[in-house]
Amino acid sequence: MFVQFYRVCLLLVLVGCTAAYAHHDDLHSILESDFRSVEAKARDQYRHPFETLSFFGLAPDMRVVELWPGGGWYSEIISAYLDQEEGGHFIAAHFNPQTEHEFGDFFRDSLRAYQLKIESNPNWFRNIEIKPFEPPKTPPVAEAGSIDMVLTFRNVHNWLDDGSFNDAIREVRRMLKPGGVFGVVDHRASLTQEVDPKAENGYVNQQWLIRRIEAIGFQLVADSPINSNLKDSKDHPNGVWTLPPNLRVPEDQDQHHYLDIGESDRFTLKFVKLGR
C-alpha cells in the first residue's frame, strides 16, 4: 500500500527561503544549516543521515540518483553535498506525472510539491535534475553505466506491493557503473513472521530481499545497524504507518505509545553492481 504520505506542511515552511547558500564540503555543516527546518532536523535521530550517507560512501564528486525522493528530506542534504565543479551531479528520479497507477493523483501532488520546493530555493538546489521514474514506462533517467550511486529510502516495499520491483532494480543496475553502489533503506520485517512478497504492512524481510536484489546482478557488500529500532514490535494495527511520522493510530489506542516507539526498525544495505 502506498501510504508514505509526505508532509506538505514541511514544504510550506521551506518555500520562499531563497537566501544564498554556499556549497558545503562536509555533511555536518549541511545537517546543521539553518536551511533545514526544525521538523526535518527532528527526524535525524531516526534517520541518521550522516551515518547512513557515510556508510554508503557518498562523495562530493559522484553522480547520484535518488529514487522516489518524496518530499525531498534526503534530497536537500545530498544535493548540497555534491560538488558540480568536481563532477558531482544529482538526479531526483521522482514519480511519473503521466502514470496510470491507482495512486496517480497522490504521485502527481507529491511531484508538484517537490518541484515547487526546488524552484523556490534555486541557490540551495542548484545542482539537481528531476526526471520521472516508472520503468519501463518512462525514459531512462541516465545513460547506461554513467551513475556512481543510486539511493532509495523506504520505497522497496512500494515496488513489491505494485509488482514493479524487478523493473525498478533492473533499471538501477543498467544506469550504474560497474562496481557502482546501490544503497537501500527500508522497514525490516520480523524474522519470525512468514515472508510477505508484497510487503503489505510496509515491512520487508531483509534476507529475502537481499536474495531478490542479488539475483538481478548485485552483491551485498555491507549491512549496517545504523537505522535499527529495537522498540519496534512490527505488529501494529495499521502496519508501519501506525508509527511516526504517519501516526495512523486507531482512535481507541494511545498515540503516545507509538510516539515512544519512534520511527520503524530499518535495514540499511549496501550493494554493488556486478559485471558490466
N, C-alpha and C positions, 0 to 999 in steps of 0.2 A: 504493500500500500504506500502511495506517495503522500506521506503526511509530514514531510520535513518542512514545516511551514517556516518561512523566513520573515523576520520581524521588520516590517516596513517602517515601524516607528524608529528603529535604529537608523535607517536610511534618511529619514527626515531630519534627524539630528545632524547628520553629516552634510546634507545638501546645503550648498551655499558657502561652505568652508573652502575658499579658493586662495588662501594665502600661499605664498611661495614656500615650497619645502625643498631643501637641498637633498641630493642623493645621500643616503646613509650607508656607510661602509660596514656596519655591523648590525646584527639583528637586535641587540639590546637597545640601541638608540631608536630603532623603529618601534619596538614594543612600548617604549616609554614616551613616545612622541605624543604631543597634545592633539595631533590629528585624530588619533584613535579615541573613540568615545569611552566614557566611563563604563557603559554597558558592555562594550567589546572587551575592555581590559578585565572586567569581572569574570569573563569566561576563560581567561588564561589558566586559572587554577585547574580547570578540567581538560583543556585542550593542549596545554603545554607547548605553545608554538615554537619557542626557542629550542627546546629539547627535540621536538619532533622534526623540525626542518634541519637541524644539525645532524640528527640520526640519518635522515635521507641523503645527506651530503650536499645540500643546496649551496651553490657558489655563485658569486656575482656575474660571472661570465657565461652562465648557462642559458640555453634556450629551453624554456619551461612551458609546459601546458598544464593547466588545471582543468580537470573535467567537472562540469556542472558545478560551478563555484557558488551557486545560490545567491545569497545576499552580499557576498564579497568579503566575508570575515577574513579568510586567508589571503584573498587577492590583494588587499591593501597592505599586507605585510610582504608578500613575495614580490609584487611589482615594484615596491620601493627599494627592495634589496638588490634586485638585478640591475646591473650597470650597462647601459646601452653602449657607452664608449668602449667597454671591454668585450662587447659582443653579446651581452645579456639581452634576452627578449622574453616577453611574457604573452602567452596566448590564453585567453579565457574561452574555453570550449563550452559554451553555455547551451541553454535549451534552444531547440529549433522552433522559430516562430511560426513555421508552416506545418507543424506537427499535426497529425490526426489522432494523437494519443488521447485517451479518455480524460487525462488531466491537462489537456492542452491549454485551457484558459488559465489555470494556475501557472503553467510554464511561461506563457506569454506575459502575465503580470510580473512574474519574477524577473524575466529578462528585461522588461521595460524599467523596472526599478534599478536593476544593476546598471543598465545603460545610463540612466539619469545620474546615478552615483558617480560614474566615471566622467561623464560630460561636465558635471558640476564641480569637479575637482581636478582640472587638467594639469595642474602643477605637481600633484601627487601621482596621478595615474598617467604619466607622460610616456610610458613605455609599455603599452598594452594594446593587443588586438582582441576583438570579440568575434568569435565565429560560432556557428551553430554546430552542435554535435548530436547526431542521431543516426549513426551508421546503420545500414548503407544508404539511408535516405538523403543524407546531406553530403556535400563535397568534403574531401579530406581537409582537415584543419591545418595540415603541414605536409611538406614533401616527405616522401619515404626516406627513412634513415637520417632525418635532419634534426631531431629533438634529443636533447641530453637527458631530460627528466620529465616524466608525466606523474602528476599527483592527483589523487582523488580522496575526498574526505566524506565518509558516510553516504556513499552513493551506490556501492556494490549491491546492497540489499534491494535497491530500487530496480536495478537491471535484472536481478534474479527474479523479482516479482513480475516484471512485464515481459520476460523472455528475451531481452536484448543483451544479456550478459556476454555471450560468445562474440557477437558482432562488436561490442564495445572493446573487449580485451584484444581481439584480433587487430582492431584499428590502432590500439595503443602500441602493439608490437610493430605494426607497419611503420608508424611515424618515428619510433625510437631508433637511435644509432645502435649499432652492435655494442652490447655492454651497457646500454643506457638504462637508467633507473626508473622503475615503476613503483611508486610509493602508495600504499593503501592503508587507510584507517577506516574501520567500521565497527559496529556494535557486535560484541562477541557473545555467541550463544553458549549456554551451559553444556559442558561435555556429557552430562548425564541425560540430556534430552535427545530424542531422536532427531536426526538431521532433517530440516525442512528445506528442500531445494528452492522454495520460493521465498523463504525468509519473511513470512507474512507478519510476524510480530516485530520485525525490524532487526532481529538478531541472526547472525550468520555463524555457522560452525567454522572455526578457524582452520582446522586441519583439512576439512573437506574443501574449503575454498582454496587453500594452497595447492591441493592436487588439481583442482579445476584450472587455476591460472598456469601452473607448470605444464599442464597438458597442451597449452596453447603456445608454448615456446619460451617460457621464462624459467628462471631458477630463483628460489628463495635464498637470499644470502644472509639475511639477518631479520630477527624479530625483536621487539622491544616491549617491556612492560610500562613504558612511559605513560600511556593513557589508560592503564588499568584502574578499576574501581572495585575493590572487594566488597563494598557495601551493596552493590547491585545484585539482587537475587534473580533477576531476569524472568520473573513470573508475575508481572504487573498486569492489571486488568485490561489496559489498553496498550499492551506491548511496551516497546521502548519509549513511545510517545507519552506515556504516563509520567515520565521523568522530565526534569527541566532540560531544555528551555521550553518545551511544548506544554508540559503540565496538564495533560488531558486526564485529570483526576476525577473519578466518579463523585457525584455530589455527596454520597454517603461516606466518603473516606476523607481522611485528614491530609490536606495538601502538605502540611509541614513534614509529614513522614517522608514524602518524596523529595522535598527540598533538602532534607537531611542526607538522603542518599546521594544527591547531586546528579550530574550527568552520567551517562551509561558507562559500563565497562567496555573498553575498546581495545582491539588488537591494532598493532602498528607493524606493518610488514614491508620489507624492502626486497624487491625482486630486481633482477637484471635480465635484459633480453639476451637470449641465446642465439647464436648463428648470425646470419647476415640479414 
